[in-house]
């Protein structure tokens, strides 16, 4: 049985690994929260276990999802575009995390969702933890995104 994952990100290189692990996570606005008093942002969702995916032909037990939580600490502000706060059960698919280090040492992290929605976190520093919870389950669907044809 696949093992749960726990990743800690403190550097920009760590964020690239975290972004890859979270690609295709299914979540909703109701599974996200920002506590300004503790400067913490959390998101829960159903993460595709890329680390256990078998290349080539799919067998009935080669793709898994697991409930996962991502904790972002030292968050100074959160801004949302294209995500409705009035629809807490709207299905959102996380495509990637984009991280930009500022000259003052702060970090801007964007959670980029399918359909164009984005959450932007201004953080004092990179302080992110991903933790799998519960047991994984087999899935028939592997996240995939159509590539835009290039103009020649």
C-alpha positions as CSV (number, residue, x, y, z in Angstrom):
1,X,0.0,0.0,0.0
2,X,1.4,3.5,-0.9
3,X,2.7,5.4,2.1
4,X,1.6,8.9,3.1
5,X,3.8,11.9,2.1
6,X,5.0,14.7,4.4
7,X,7.0,17.5,2.8
8,X,8.4,20.7,4.3
9,X,9.3,23.7,2.1
10,X,11.6,26.5,3.3
11,X,13.4,27.3,0.0
12,X,12.3,28.1,-3.5
13,X,13.6,24.7,-4.7
14,X,11.4,23.0,-2.1
15,X,8.4,24.8,-3.6
16,X,9.0,23.3,-7.0
17,X,8.8,19.8,-5.5
18,X,5.7,20.8,-3.5
19,X,4.0,22.2,-6.6
20,X,4.6,18.9,-8.5
21,X,3.2,16.9,-5.6
22,X,0.0,19.1,-5.4
23,X,-0.6,19.2,-9.2
24,X,-4.2,18.0,-9.8
25,X,-5.4,18.4,-6.2
26,X,-9.2,18.7,-6.0
27,X,-10.4,21.1,-3.4
28,X,-13.1,23.8,-2.8
29,X,-13.3,27.3,-1.2
30,X,-14.9,25.7,1.8
31,X,-11.7,23.6,2.4
32,X,-9.5,26.7,2.6
33,X,-9.1,29.1,5.5
34,X,-6.9,32.0,6.5
35,X,-6.5,32.9,10.2
36,X,-5.0,36.4,10.2
37,X,-4.4,36.3,14.0
38,X,-2.1,33.3,13.6
39,X,-0.9,34.2,10.1
40,X,-1.8,30.8,8.8
41,X,-3.5,29.7,5.6
42,X,-4.6,26.1,5.1
43,X,-6.0,24.1,2.2
44,X,-7.3,20.5,2.3
45,X,-8.0,18.4,-0.7
46,X,-7.8,15.2,-2.6
47,X,-4.2,14.9,-3.9
48,X,-3.2,12.6,-6.8
49,X,-0.2,10.5,-5.6
50,X,2.2,11.3,-8.4
51,X,5.0,9.6,-6.5
52,X,3.2,6.3,-6.7
53,X,1.9,6.5,-10.3
54,X,3.1,3.8,-12.6
55,X,4.3,4.8,-16.1
56,X,3.0,3.2,-19.2
57,X,-0.1,1.0,-19.1
58,X,-2.5,1.6,-16.2
59,X,-3.3,-1.3,-14.0
60,X,-6.2,-1.3,-11.6
61,X,-4.0,-0.5,-8.6
62,X,-1.4,2.0,-10.0
63,X,-3.1,5.4,-9.5
64,X,-4.1,6.7,-6.1
65,X,-5.6,9.8,-4.4
66,X,-5.3,10.7,-0.7
67,X,-6.6,13.5,1.5
68,X,-3.9,16.0,2.1
69,X,-3.5,19.3,3.9
70,X,-1.1,22.1,3.0
71,X,-0.2,24.6,5.8
72,X,1.3,28.0,4.9
73,X,2.8,29.8,7.9
74,X,4.0,33.4,8.3
75,X,1.3,34.6,5.9
76,X,0.9,38.4,5.8
77,X,-2.0,38.6,3.3
78,X,-4.2,36.5,1.0
79,X,-5.8,37.8,-2.2
80,X,-8.2,35.9,-4.4
81,X,-9.2,36.4,-8.1
82,X,-11.6,34.2,-10.0
83,X,-12.6,32.1,-7.0
84,X,-16.1,32.7,-5.5
85,X,-16.3,32.8,-1.8
86,X,-20.1,32.5,-2.0
87,X,-19.8,28.9,-3.4
88,X,-18.0,26.9,-0.7
89,X,-18.5,23.6,-2.5
90,X,-17.3,24.7,-6.0
91,X,-14.9,22.2,-7.3
92,X,-11.4,23.6,-7.9
93,X,-8.4,21.8,-9.4
94,X,-5.0,23.1,-8.4
95,X,-2.6,23.3,-11.4
96,X,0.5,24.6,-9.8
97,X,2.2,26.8,-7.2
98,X,4.2,29.7,-8.4
99,X,6.8,31.2,-6.0
100,X,8.6,34.6,-6.3
101,X,11.2,35.8,-3.8
102,X,11.1,39.5,-3.2
103,X,14.2,41.6,-2.6
104,X,13.1,42.2,1.0
105,X,13.2,38.5,1.7
106,X,9.4,38.0,1.6
107,X,7.8,35.5,-0.7
108,X,4.8,35.7,-3.0
109,X,3.2,32.3,-3.6
110,X,0.3,31.9,-6.1
111,X,-2.0,28.9,-6.0
112,X,-3.1,28.6,-9.7
113,X,-6.3,26.8,-10.4
114,X,-7.9,25.4,-13.6
115,X,-10.3,28.0,-15.1
116,X,-8.0,30.9,-14.2
117,X,-8.7,31.3,-10.4
118,X,-5.7,32.3,-8.3
119,X,-4.9,32.7,-4.6
120,X,-2.0,35.0,-3.9
121,X,-0.2,34.7,-0.5
122,X,2.3,37.3,0.7
123,X,4.5,35.5,3.1
124,X,7.3,36.7,5.5
125,X,9.3,33.7,4.4
126,X,8.7,30.3,2.8
127,X,7.1,28.1,5.4
128,X,4.9,25.4,3.9
129,X,4.1,21.9,5.0
130,X,2.2,19.2,3.0
131,X,0.8,16.3,5.0
132,X,-1.2,13.3,3.7
133,X,-3.9,12.1,6.1
134,X,-6.0,8.9,6.1
135,X,-5.7,6.0,3.7
136,X,-5.2,6.4,-0.1
137,X,-7.8,5.0,-2.5
138,X,-7.5,3.8,-6.1
139,X,-8.7,6.1,-8.8
140,X,-9.4,5.6,-12.5
141,X,-8.6,9.1,-13.5
142,X,-5.1,10.7,-13.8
143,X,-4.9,14.5,-13.9
144,X,-4.0,15.8,-17.3
145,X,-4.1,19.1,-19.0
146,X,-4.4,19.8,-22.7
147,X,-1.4,21.5,-24.1
148,X,-1.9,24.6,-26.1
149,X,-0.8,24.0,-29.7
150,X,2.1,26.2,-30.6
151,X,1.8,28.7,-33.4
152,X,4.3,28.0,-36.1
